[in-house]
């Protein structure tokens, strides 16, 4: 087993802080990278060492693989933790780590490559008896092929970028008349966002819920799941509120979906932490959507209901340790909810709100967790994602977790910038949310 002694965190913000804290608890030295816009950020202050990798724009800093790898080699790190976003699902970056004999705290570059190409992943899952949404076998090569597939599965359909994510390169098509226009739009957007115009088609399931399963896999073929999360409350395919466990699935369905998630991970010889995302329709049929080959933003709610520290497990798996528990050891205790607090203005089309935090108060108390990188007099830069804080509550049951979240949101003060806290309160207090009657269209309806 190769003990990791020094880790470079190739990220910023709250996830960099989260990884630093886990490393420190394990006695591992930490190195933060930062851009010139982030020199006063908390992850820089908390790390044992820090190194600037470029100016504010992400292409010149947090996405600059050569600079990050140069820093890692020069500082003789044993491993790199990529966090989420940025380079976390970049197979080329993982390959660079492998070639430099630096442990990438995540799956192999090959597993990232297979899961990252959504059309390829669909084919792999189908061949391993993992249910997928009806659609194309591989990428679409012509308008005629697209029309033929749509005719066979029925409208509406959705076209997606093969290398997609975050809602880019995606279009819902209601009829054949719109096919050519939206197909061209999706291909152009995919090319611009991912450097690859290949797309595939799926049946569009209008009323669905987004359910995902957390996976842990070691290097010895052991794969377990840590149960489910409901992530149906989204805006533009970006999650806003998540909870664990999903209130809409019973134990029989949970067992079936969990076994399928494990089969999906094994299909690509997956190692480390990952997430299998499913769509669940009105009749409780579930379909593989995609696999995220990294730690998720919403990982804390799984930690709260299972007691497993997912970041520590990532590091230990990367060191070569076997999983310390079996599937039967994973038990759900209570209920957890996460609200993503973003510096944005919901009244003006969610425009990002950069600026100085003049006053700050974050809540606490039993069953309340705050994962954040902000502090009073911190200046929120314009270059990055607008999320400034994750507010997590835990209760003995779902209602207690909701009640705690209401109190916690009321207590938050972030003065100087606009936030989405009023929207989060509206969601948490909505009757349909309280009753568990939510779908991926919940937020669209609320915002009308």
TISE-527171 format. One line per 8 residues: number of its first residue (from 1); for each residue x, y negated, z negated of N, C-alpha, C. Coordinates in steps of 0.1 Angstrom, whole numbers, always signed. Last residue first. Layout:
N
NUM) X:Y:Z:X:Y:Z:X:Y:Z; ...
END
This chain:
448
448) -425:-302:+129:-433:-308:+139:-440:-321:+134; -411:-289:+110:-405:-302:+114:-414:-309:+125; -424:-265:+106:-424:-275:+94:-419:-289:+99; -420:-252:+129:-433:-256:+126:-433:-267:+115; -392:-247:+127:-397:-255:+138:-411:-260:+135; -392:-231:+104:-386:-245:+103:-391:-253:+115; -404:-207:+114:-409:-214:+102:-404:-229:+102; -395:-190:+133:-401:-202:+137:-406:-211:+126
440) -385:-167:+121:-375:-176:+126:-381:-189:+132; -408:-167:+93:-403:-161:+105:-392:-171:+110; -425:-160:+62:-416:-168:+70:-411:-160:+82; -440:-156:+36:-445:-155:+50:-437:-164:+59; -434:-158:+9:-426:-149:+17:-431:-147:+31; -447:-176:-6:-454:-163:-4:-446:-153:+4; -429:-197:-5:-431:-191:-18:-438:-177:-16; -432:-203:+23:-419:-198:+17:-421:-191:+4
432) -459:-211:+23:-454:-199:+31:-441:-194:+27; -458:-234:+6:-465:-222:+3:-461:-209:+10; -427:-250:-1:-438:-247:+9:-445:-234:+5; -406:-256:-16:-419:-258:-22:-430:-254:-13; -384:-251:+1:-385:-243:-12:-399:-244:-18; -389:-271:+21:-389:-257:+24:-392:-249:+11; -386:-295:+6:-399:-292:+13:-400:-277:+17; -360:-293:-2:-370:-293:-12:-384:-289:-6
424) -347:-295:+23:-346:-283:+15:-356:-282:+4; -354:-322:+29:-359:-311:+37:-358:-298:+30; -339:-336:+9:-354:-337:+10:-360:-326:+18; -312:-328:+16:-319:-323:+4:-334:-325:+4; -296:-335:+37:-308:-328:+41:-316:-323:+28; -283:-369:+33:-282:-354:+32:-296:-348:+36; -262:-397:+38:-275:-390:+40:-273:-375:+38; -240:-411:+14:-243:-405:+27:-257:-399:+27
416) -242:-424:-10:-232:-429:-1:-234:-423:+13; -246:-398:-34:-249:-412:-30:-238:-416:-20; -260:-371:-44:-249:-374:-34:-252:-388:-29; -272:-352:-70:-270:-366:-65:-258:-367:-56; -294:-326:-80:-283:-331:-71:-283:-346:-68; -317:-320:-93:-306:-325:-101:-295:-331:-92; -334:-309:-75:-338:-321:-81:-327:-328:-88; -321:-285:-70:-321:-295:-60:-325:-309:-65
408) -325:-272:-95:-312:-275:-91:-312:-286:-80; -353:-269:-95:-347:-277:-106:-333:-281:-101; -356:-252:-73:-363:-264:-73:-356:-274:-83; -340:-230:-81:-336:-238:-69:-343:-251:-69; -355:-219:-102:-342:-225:-105:-337:-234:-93; -377:-211:-87:-379:-221:-97:-366:-227:-101; -365:-191:-71:-371:-203:-65:-372:-214:-75; -357:-172:-91:-347:-178:-82:-352:-191:-75
400) -383:-166:-100:-374:-172:-109:-362:-179:-101; -393:-153:-77:-399:-165:-82:-390:-173:-91; -376:-130:-75:-376:-141:-65:-382:-154:-70; -361:-122:-107:-369:-119:-95:-370:-131:-86; -341:-132:-122:-344:-118:-124:-353:-113:-113; -321:-153:-100:-331:-150:-111:-334:-135:-112; -298:-177:-89:-301:-163:-91:-311:-162:-102; -288:-200:-63:-295:-197:-76:-298:-182:-77
392) -265:-222:-48:-270:-208:-49:-277:-206:-63; -256:-244:-24:-262:-243:-37:-269:-230:-38; -228:-255:-8:-238:-244:-9:-243:-243:-23; -219:-285:+9:-221:-278:-4:-231:-266:-1; -216:-297:+33:-208:-302:+22:-209:-294:+10; -218:-293:+68:-221:-287:+55:-211:-292:+44; -212:-304:+93:-218:-313:+83:-220:-307:+69; -180:-297:+107:-193:-293:+104:-199:-301:+92
384) -159:-326:+116:-162:-312:+113:-177:-309:+110; -152:-353:+121:-148:-342:+130:-154:-328:+128; -157:-372:+102:-167:-370:+113:-164:-358:+121; -152:-367:+67:-148:-370:+80:-158:-366:+91; -161:-381:+37:-165:-370:+46:-161:-374:+60; -141:-388:+11:-146:-394:+23:-149:-382:+33; -148:-389:-24:-143:-381:-12:-149:-387:+0; -159:-401:-46:-149:-408:-38:-142:-400:-27
376) -164:-370:-61:-167:-384:-61:-156:-391:-55; -161:-342:-38:-159:-348:-52:-162:-363:-50; -164:-310:-21:-166:-325:-22:-164:-329:-37; -165:-284:-16:-152:-290:-16:-152:-305:-18; -184:-257:-31:-183:-269:-24:-168:-274:-25; -208:-238:-45:-196:-236:-37:-194:-249:-28; -224:-233:-75:-221:-243:-64:-208:-240:-58; -250:-215:-90:-236:-215:-85:-235:-226:-74
368) -269:-206:-118:-267:-216:-107:-253:-216:-103; -274:-189:-139:-279:-185:-126:-278:-195:-115; -274:-215:-163:-274:-200:-161:-281:-197:-147; -258:-245:-150:-267:-237:-159:-267:-223:-155; -258:-272:-127:-252:-261:-133:-262:-253:-141; -254:-296:-99:-261:-289:-110:-253:-278:-115; -235:-325:-93:-239:-312:-89:-244:-304:-101; -233:-358:-84:-236:-349:-95:-241:-336:-90
360) -216:-387:-73:-218:-373:-71:-222:-366:-84; -212:-416:-54:-216:-410:-67:-220:-396:-64; -201:-421:-30:-199:-431:-40:-203:-425:-54; -184:-407:-5:-194:-402:-15:-191:-411:-27; -181:-423:+26:-176:-422:+13:-187:-417:+3; -188:-405:+58:-186:-417:+49:-182:-413:+35; -212:-392:+82:-199:-393:+76:-198:-405:+66; -237:-374:+89:-236:-386:+81:-222:-386:+75
352) -251:-363:+120:-242:-361:+110:-239:-375:+103; -286:-363:+126:-273:-369:+130:-264:-368:+118; -312:-352:+127:-301:-345:+120:-287:-350:+124; -330:-370:+138:-325:-358:+146:-313:-352:+140; -334:-387:+116:-328:-392:+129:-322:-380:+136; -342:-375:+93:-352:-384:+99:-347:-389:+113; -321:-360:+84:-332:-353:+91:-342:-362:+98; -288:-367:+86:-301:-374:+84:-312:-367:+92
344) -263:-350:+67:-269:-353:+80:-283:-360:+76; -245:-330:+52:-244:-345:+53:-250:-349:+66; -263:-303:+38:-255:-309:+49:-256:-324:+48; -265:-275:+18:-266:-290:+18:-257:-296:+28; -281:-246:+21:-269:-253:+26:-272:-268:+26; -291:-225:-5:-295:-237:+3:-282:-244:+8; -298:-192:-13:-288:-202:-10:-294:-213:-1; -309:-170:-39:-313:-179:-28:-301:-189:-26
336) -314:-137:-52:-306:-149:-50:-310:-157:-38; -326:-115:-77:-328:-122:-64:-320:-134:-64; -318:-84:-94:-324:-97:-93:-325:-102:-79; -295:-62:-81:-300:-67:-94:-305:-82:-92; -290:-34:-63:-295:-48:-62:-300:-51:-76; -261:-14:-63:-274:-16:-68:-278:-31:-68; -238:+8:-53:-243:-5:-50:-258:-6:-53; -232:+34:-57:-228:+25:-68:-234:+11:-65
328) -239:+48:-34:-248:+49:-46:-244:+40:-57; -216:+43:-18:-229:+36:-15:-238:+37:-27; -188:+38:-41:-195:+45:-30:-209:+38:-28; -158:+18:-46:-171:+23:-50:-177:+30:-38; -134:+8:-38:-135:+13:-51:-148:+18:-56; -120:+16:-6:-131:+10:-13:-132:+16:-27; -83:+17:-8:-96:+23:-4:-107:+15:-11; -60:-8:+3:-67:-1:-8:-80:+5:-2
320) -46:-24:+21:-46:-9:+23:-53:-1:+12; -48:-50:+21:-36:-45:+14:-35:-30:+16; -73:-53:+31:-62:-57:+39:-48:-52:+34; -87:-46:+8:-88:-38:+20:-76:-41:+29; -81:-69:-8:-77:-55:-12:-77:-45:+0; -93:-89:+7:-79:-90:+5:-74:-76:+1; -120:-82:+6:-114:-84:+19:-99:-83:+17; -125:-82:-22:-125:-69:-15:-118:-70:-1
312) -123:-110:-26:-113:-101:-32:-113:-87:-25; -147:-116:-12:-134:-122:-8:-122:-113:-14; -167:-104:-26:-164:-100:-12:-151:-105:-8; -172:-90:-56:-165:-102:-50:-160:-98:-36; -204:-78:-66:-191:-75:-58:-185:-88:-53; -229:-81:-76:-217:-82:-85:-204:-79:-79; -252:-81:-62:-245:-69:-63:-234:-69:-73; -263:-107:-62:-272:-96:-65:-265:-82:-66
304) -241:-124:-57:-249:-126:-69:-258:-114:-73; -231:-115:-33:-222:-113:-45:-231:-115:-58; -251:-123:-17:-249:-108:-18:-240:-106:-31; -248:-150:-19:-261:-144:-24:-259:-129:-25; -222:-156:-8:-225:-156:-22:-237:-150:-27; -223:-154:+21:-219:-142:+13:-221:-143:-2; -231:-173:+40:-240:-169:+30:-236:-157:+21; -210:-174:+58:-213:-186:+50:-221:-181:+38
296) -193:-142:+59:-204:-151:+63:-205:-163:+54; -162:-130:+72:-170:-133:+60:-181:-143:+65; -165:-113:+104:-158:-122:+94:-167:-123:+82; -178:-105:+128:-166:-99:+123:-158:-107:+114; -211:-99:+132:-202:-110:+128:-190:-103:+122; -229:-84:+158:-221:-82:+146:-211:-94:+144; -264:-87:+168:-250:-89:+170:-242:-85:+157; -289:-72:+169:-287:-84:+176:-272:-87:+178
288) -308:-42:+168:-294:-48:+166:-294:-61:+175; -341:-43:+155:-332:-42:+167:-319:-49:+164; -369:-27:+140:-357:-36:+140:-348:-33:+151; -404:-29:+134:-393:-24:+142:-381:-33:+142; -424:-41:+119:-413:-35:+112:-403:-27:+121; -442:-54:+135:-445:-41:+132:-434:-33:+125; -430:-79:+140:-442:-78:+131:-446:-64:+127; -394:-72:+139:-406:-77:+145:-418:-75:+135
280) -362:-83:+131:-373:-74:+126:-386:-80:+132; -330:-82:+143:-343:-88:+144:-353:-78:+140; -299:-80:+125:-310:-74:+131:-321:-84:+133; -264:-80:+122:-276:-88:+123:-287:-81:+131; -239:-70:+101:-247:-65:+112:-261:-73:+112; -208:-82:+91:-223:-83:+90:-229:-78:+103; -179:-73:+72:-186:-77:+84:-201:-77:+82; -147:-68:+59:-160:-72:+57:-166:-77:+70
272) -128:-39:+71:-129:-51:+63:-144:-55:+62; -131:-23:+102:-124:-23:+89:-125:-37:+84; -147:-2:+126:-146:-14:+119:-139:-13:+106; -151:+13:+150:-140:+16:+141:-137:+4:+132; -174:+9:+163:-162:+1:+168:-150:+3:+158; -191:+26:+149:-191:+27:+164:-179:+19:+170; -192:+18:+123:-184:+29:+127:-182:+30:+142; -211:-2:+125:-198:-6:+121:-188:+6:+125
264) -234:+13:+132:-230:+3:+141:-215:-1:+138; -237:+29:+109:-234:+35:+122:-229:+25:+132; -243:+9:+91:-231:+16:+89:-227:+23:+102; -268:+1:+101:-257:-9:+100:-244:-2:+99; -283:+25:+97:-280:+20:+110:-269:+10:+111; -284:+25:+69:-277:+36:+76:-274:+32:+90; -300:+1:+66:-286:+2:+60:-278:+13:+67; -324:+8:+77:-316:-3:+83:-301:-2:+79
256) -332:+29:+59:-330:+31:+74:-322:+21:+80; -333:+15:+35:-324:+26:+36:-321:+29:+51; -353:-4:+41:-339:-9:+37:-329:+3:+39; -375:+12:+45:-369:+5:+56:-355:+0:+53; -377:+21:+18:-376:+31:+29:-370:+24:+41; -381:-2:+3:-369:+6:+1:-366:+16:+12; -393:-28:+25:-394:-19:+14:-382:-10:+13; -389:-63:+33:-387:-49:+36:-387:-40:+24
248) -393:-89:+26:-403:-83:+36:-400:-68:+39; -374:-101:+11:-387:-97:+4:-396:-89:+13; -340:-93:+12:-352:-97:+20:-365:-92:+13; -324:-100:-21:-327:-92:-9:-338:-98:-1; -313:-131:-8:-311:-116:-9:-317:-111:-22; -316:-158:+16:-319:-151:+3:-316:-136:+4; -310:-191:+29:-309:-176:+30:-312:-170:+16; -315:-219:+49:-318:-212:+36:-317:-197:+38
240) -303:-223:+74:-305:-234:+65:-307:-229:+51; -284:-213:+104:-291:-210:+91:-292:-222:+82; -291:-222:+136:-282:-224:+125:-289:-222:+112; -308:-222:+158:-300:-209:+155:-290:-211:+144; -321:-246:+154:-312:-244:+165:-303:-233:+163; -325:-237:+121:-327:-248:+130:-317:-247:+141; -341:-212:+101:-330:-217:+109:-335:-229:+117; -348:-187:+81:-350:-202:+81:-338:-208:+88
232) -340:-161:+81:-350:-165:+91:-351:-180:+92; -323:-143:+67:-318:-156:+72:-327:-162:+82; -320:-122:+40:-330:-128:+50:-325:-141:+54; -298:-94:+36:-301:-109:+34:-311:-113:+44; -291:-62:+21:-296:-71:+31:-297:-86:+26; -264:-40:+11:-278:-44:+13:-280:-56:+22; -238:-35:+15:-242:-41:+3:-256:-47:+4; -227:-3:+29:-234:-16:+30:-238:-22:+17
224) -195:+12:+37:-208:+11:+29:-214:-2:+33; -172:+35:+49:-180:+23:+52:-193:+23:+43; -141:+49:+52:-152:+47:+43:-159:+34:+46; -119:+52:+68:-131:+57:+73:-143:+55:+64; -97:+40:+57:-98:+55:+56:-111:+60:+60; -97:+13:+54:-88:+19:+65:-89:+34:+65; -131:+3:+47:-117:+4:+44:-110:+11:+56; -158:-20:+49:-151:-8:+54:-137:-8:+52
216) -189:-34:+42:-175:-33:+38:-169:-20:+43; -215:-55:+54:-207:-42:+55:-194:-44:+48; -248:-67:+49:-233:-69:+46:-226:-55:+46; -272:-72:+73:-267:-63:+63:-252:-65:+62; -300:-94:+80:-286:-89:+82:-282:-81:+70; -328:-105:+98:-323:-97:+86:-309:-92:+89; -351:-127:+108:-336:-124:+109:-331:-117:+97; -382:-118:+123:-374:-123:+111:-360:-119:+113
208) -405:-130:+148:-395:-121:+142:-389:-127:+130; -423:-135:+175:-425:-135:+160:-416:-125:+154; -412:-131:+200:-416:-145:+196:-417:-145:+180; -385:-118:+215:-395:-114:+205:-399:-127:+198; -377:-115:+248:-378:-125:+237:-389:-121:+227; -355:-91:+260:-369:-94:+258:-369:-104:+246; -324:-103:+274:-331:-95:+264:-346:-100:+264; -295:-105:+295:-309:-108:+292:-315:-98:+282
200) -263:-122:+296:-272:-110:+297:-286:-114:+293; -235:-138:+313:-247:-138:+304:-254:-125:+306; -204:-155:+318:-212:-142:+318:-223:-143:+308; -187:-176:+318:-201:-179:+322:-209:-166:+322; -163:-187:+296:-168:-175:+302:-183:-177:+305; -157:-207:+278:-147:-204:+289:-151:-192:+297; -175:-215:+259:-167:-203:+257:-157:-200:+267; -187:-239:+268:-185:-236:+254:-175:-225:+251
192) -188:-238:+296:-182:-250:+289:-179:-247:+275; -200:-213:+301:-186:-216:+306:-180:-228:+299; -224:-218:+288:-215:-207:+284:-201:-210:+288; -235:-238:+304:-232:-241:+290:-223:-230:+284; -237:-224:+329:-229:-236:+328:-225:-239:+313; -255:-204:+321:-242:-200:+326:-232:-212:+325; -278:-219:+314:-272:-210:+304:-257:-207:+308; -284:-231:+339:-281:-239:+328:-273:-231:+317
184) -289:-209:+355:-278:-217:+359:-274:-226:+347; -312:-200:+342:-301:-191:+343:-288:-199:+346; -330:-221:+345:-325:-218:+331:-313:-209:+332; -334:-219:+373:-330:-232:+367:-323:-229:+353; -343:-193:+378:-331:-198:+384:-325:-210:+377; -368:-191:+361:-356:-182:+360:-343:-188:+365; -392:-203:+363:-381:-211:+357:-368:-203:+356; -408:-184:+376:-406:-197:+383:-394:-205:+377
176) -411:-164:+359:-401:-162:+369:-398:-175:+376; -414:-176:+325:-419:-171:+337:-408:-171:+348; -400:-184:+302:-414:-179:+300:-420:-173:+313; -370:-181:+286:-376:-182:+299:-390:-176:+299; -347:-196:+266:-359:-188:+266:-366:-191:+279; -311:-195:+266:-323:-201:+271:-335:-191:+270; -278:-202:+257:-290:-195:+254:-302:-202:+259; -254:-215:+253:-255:-205:+264:-267:-197:+263
168) -255:-216:+217:-250:-221:+230:-251:-211:+241; -261:-206:+192:-272:-211:+201:-268:-216:+214; -239:-196:+179:-244:-210:+175:-255:-215:+185; -226:-178:+206:-227:-180:+192:-232:-194:+190; -213:-156:+233:-220:-167:+227:-220:-167:+212; -202:-142:+253:-193:-145:+243:-199:-156:+234; -225:-139:+269:-219:-127:+264:-209:-130:+253; -253:-160:+263:-239:-159:+267:-233:-147:+261
160) -286:-150:+272:-276:-153:+262:-262:-152:+268; -321:-155:+278:-307:-152:+284:-297:-157:+274; -351:-139:+270:-341:-148:+266:-327:-145:+272; -385:-138:+283:-371:-132:+281:-362:-143:+275; -420:-133:+278:-408:-142:+279:-396:-133:+277; -421:-110:+306:-418:-123:+300:-425:-124:+287; -409:-76:+309:-420:-85:+307:-415:-99:+301; -392:-56:+318:-394:-57:+303:-405:-67:+300
152) -394:-58:+346:-395:-45:+340:-398:-46:+325; -390:-85:+351:-402:-79:+356:-404:-66:+349; -364:-89:+342:-375:-96:+335:-389:-89:+339; -350:-73:+360:-350:-69:+346:-362:-76:+339; -355:-88:+384:-359:-74:+383:-360:-69:+369; -343:-113:+378:-358:-112:+380:-363:-97:+379; -316:-105:+376:-323:-111:+365:-338:-110:+366; -312:-96:+402:-311:-87:+391:-318:-92:+379
144) -315:-121:+415:-324:-110:+419:-324:-99:+408; -294:-136:+405:-307:-140:+402:-317:-129:+405; -267:-115:+393:-274:-122:+403:-288:-126:+398; -255:-102:+372:-246:-106:+383:-253:-115:+393; -254:-99:+337:-262:-102:+349:-254:-107:+360; -237:-74:+318:-240:-87:+322:-248:-88:+335; -254:-45:+301:-243:-53:+306:-247:-67:+311; -284:-38:+309:-273:-30:+305:-260:-38:+310
136) -309:-61:+296:-300:-57:+307:-289:-47:+301; -335:-49:+274:-329:-59:+282:-319:-53:+292; -349:-44:+242:-349:-41:+256:-343:-53:+264; -326:-46:+214:-338:-52:+221:-338:-48:+236; -315:-14:+202:-312:-28:+207:-325:-33:+213; -307:+9:+176:-317:+3:+185:-313:-11:+189; -280:+31:+180:-284:+19:+173:-295:+12:+182; -269:+53:+193:-282:+54:+188:-286:+43:+178
128) -246:+47:+206:-244:+52:+193:-258:+52:+185; -252:+35:+230:-246:+48:+231:-244:+55:+217; -261:+10:+219:-270:+19:+226:-265:+33:+227; -236:-1:+211:-247:+3:+201:-257:+13:+207; -223:-5:+235:-217:+4:+225:-228:+9:+216; -241:-24:+247:-238:-11:+254:-233:+0:+244; -238:-45:+229:-251:-39:+232:-250:-25:+238; -211:-51:+233:-216:-46:+220:-229:-39:+221
120) -212:-62:+259:-204:-50:+256:-209:-43:+243; -226:-85:+253:-232:-75:+262:-225:-62:+261; -210:-99:+234:-223:-94:+230:-229:-84:+240; -179:-96:+224:-186:-96:+237:-200:-90:+235; -173:-92:+198:-174:-105:+202:-181:-107:+216; -169:-65:+194:-181:-71:+188:-183:-84:+194; -144:-62:+209:-156:-54:+212:-169:-60:+207; -127:-81:+195:-130:-82:+210:-143:-74:+214
112) -127:-70:+169:-132:-84:+172:-136:-86:+186; -114:-46:+175:-128:-46:+169:-135:-60:+171; -89:-56:+183:-97:-48:+192:-112:-48:+188; -79:-68:+161:-82:-76:+172:-91:-69:+182; -95:-55:+131:-84:-55:+141:-89:-64:+153; -109:-76:+105:-108:-64:+113:-97:-65:+123; -91:-93:+79:-103:-91:+87:-101:-79:+95; -65:-109:+75:-75:-105:+66:-89:-104:+72
104) -38:-99:+92:-50:-107:+94:-60:-101:+85; -5:-99:+82:-17:-92:+80:-29:-102:+82; +20:-102:+106:+13:-109:+95:-1:-102:+94; +36:-94:+127:+36:-86:+115:+31:-94:+103; +31:-107:+151:+41:-113:+142:+42:-106:+128; +11:-91:+162:+24:-92:+169:+35:-98:+160; -10:-97:+144:-5:-83:+145:+9:-83:+151; -14:-124:+150:-10:-120:+137:-4:-106:+137
96) -22:-122:+177:-10:-129:+174:-5:-126:+160; -47:-109:+173:-36:-102:+180:-22:-109:+177; -61:-129:+161:-59:-117:+153:-47:-109:+159; -62:-147:+183:-55:-151:+171:-52:-139:+162; -77:-131:+201:-63:-135:+205:-55:-139:+193; -101:-129:+189:-93:-117:+190:-79:-120:+194; -117:-149:+167:-108:-150:+179:-99:-139:+180; -132:-154:+145:-136:-143:+154:-129:-144:+167
88) -118:-174:+131:-121:-162:+124:-126:-151:+133; -110:-199:+139:-104:-188:+146:-108:-174:+140; -140:-216:+132:-127:-218:+138:-121:-205:+144; -159:-194:+111:-158:-204:+121:-144:-205:+126; -145:-185:+78:-155:-184:+89:-154:-195:+99; -112:-173:+70:-125:-179:+66:-136:-175:+76; -88:-161:+76:-93:-171:+86:-106:-177:+81; -59:-156:+59:-73:-154:+58:-80:-165:+67
80) -29:-139:+66:-37:-151:+69:-52:-147:+67; +1:-127:+48:-13:-126:+54:-19:-139:+57; +26:-134:+40:+23:-119:+43:+10:-118:+50; +46:-161:+52:+34:-155:+46:+32:-141:+49; +68:-178:+58:+70:-164:+54:+58:-158:+47; +68:-203:+69:+66:-202:+54:+65:-188:+49; +71:-197:+96:+81:-206:+89:+80:-204:+74; +47:-183:+101:+60:-176:+102:+71:-184:+94
72) +28:-203:+96:+27:-190:+89:+41:-183:+89; +35:-223:+114:+35:-226:+100:+36:-213:+92; +30:-209:+138:+44:-214:+135:+45:-217:+120; +3:-205:+136:+12:-193:+135:+26:-197:+132; -5:-231:+139:-9:-224:+127:+0:-212:+125; +4:-238:+164:+9:-245:+153:+6:-237:+140; -10:-219:+180:+5:-219:+180:+10:-226:+168; -37:-225:+176:-32:-212:+172:-17:-212:+170
64) -56:-249:+167:-43:-248:+174:-36:-236:+169; -79:-253:+154:-80:-244:+165:-67:-242:+172; -72:-272:+135:-77:-260:+130:-79:-249:+141; -58:-291:+156:-54:-287:+143:-59:-273:+139; -67:-298:+181:-53:-302:+178:-49:-297:+164; -94:-291:+180:-85:-285:+191:-70:-287:+188; -104:-308:+161:-102:-294:+158:-93:-287:+168; -91:-340:+153:-98:-332:+162:-95:-317:+161
56) -70:-351:+133:-84:-347:+130:-91:-338:+140; -37:-337:+140:-47:-347:+138:-61:-342:+136; -18:-310:+123:-22:-318:+134:-32:-329:+130; -12:-295:+101:-10:-288:+115:-15:-297:+126; +5:-298:+71:-3:-304:+81:-1:-298:+95; +4:-276:+44:+11:-280:+55:+2:-286:+66; +9:-268:+9:+0:-272:+20:+9:-277:+31; +8:-246:-19:+16:-254:-9:+6:-257:+2
48) -12:-238:-37:+2:-239:-42:+11:-247:-32; -43:-256:-34:-33:-246:-30:-20:-248:-36; -58:-279:-43:-58:-266:-51:-48:-256:-47; -54:-299:-24:-50:-301:-38:-49:-288:-46; -66:-288:-1:-51:-292:-1:-46:-293:-15; -92:-285:-8:-84:-273:-5:-69:-275:-5; -101:-311:-11:-99:-303:-23:-90:-291:-20; -84:-336:+10:-94:-326:+8:-91:-317:-4
40) -68:-355:+20:-73:-357:+6:-83:-347:+2; -63:-347:+46:-52:-347:+36:-56:-349:+22; -80:-345:+68:-83:-337:+56:-72:-338:+45; -70:-359:+89:-83:-363:+84:-86:-356:+71; -48:-344:+95:-45:-357:+89:-58:-362:+83; -56:-310:+85:-55:-320:+95:-52:-334:+88; -40:-282:+69:-49:-293:+69:-46:-303:+81; -36:-251:+52:-33:-260:+63:-43:-271:+63
32) -24:-239:+21:-35:-245:+29:-29:-252:+41; -13:-210:+6:-9:-221:+15:-21:-226:+22; -9:-193:-25:-17:-198:-14:-11:-210:-7; +0:-162:-40:+4:-176:-37:-5:-180:-25; -20:-142:-62:-14:-144:-48:-12:-159:-46; -34:-133:-84:-20:-136:-85:-13:-138:-72; -61:-131:-81:-53:-118:-78:-38:-121:-79; -69:-156:-86:-73:-146:-96:-65:-133:-94
24) -59:-168:-63:-53:-171:-76:-56:-161:-86; -77:-157:-44:-62:-154:-43:-56:-156:-57; -100:-170:-52:-99:-155:-52:-85:-151:-52; -93:-197:-47:-97:-192:-60:-96:-177:-62; -89:-196:-19:-78:-200:-28:-81:-195:-42; -115:-190:-10:-104:-181:-8:-93:-184:-17; -129:-214:-17:-133:-201:-22:-122:-191:-21; -115:-233:-2:-115:-234:-17:-119:-221:-23
16) -123:-225:+23:-108:-225:+19:-107:-225:+4; -150:-229:+21:-145:-216:+23:-130:-215:+20; -153:-258:+19:-156:-249:+8:-151:-235:+9; -124:-270:+39:-137:-271:+32:-140:-261:+22; -107:-248:+62:-109:-260:+55:-122:-259:+46; -82:-224:+74:-96:-230:+74:-96:-242:+65; -64:-202:+70:-65:-209:+83:-79:-216:+84; -43:-199:+44:-58:-200:+47:-60:-209:+59
8) -18:-176:+38:-21:-189:+45:-36:-188:+48; -6:-160:+10:-16:-160:+20:-17:-175:+25; +17:-137:-5:+15:-151:-1:+5:-152:+11; +15:-111:-12:+20:-120:-22:+18:-135:-18; +0:-80:-9:+0:-93:-4:+5:-103:-15; +15:-48:-8:+10:-59:-17:+11:-72:-10; +7:-22:+10:+15:-34:+11:+9:-45:+3; +8:+12:+0:+0:+0:+0:+9:-12:+0
END
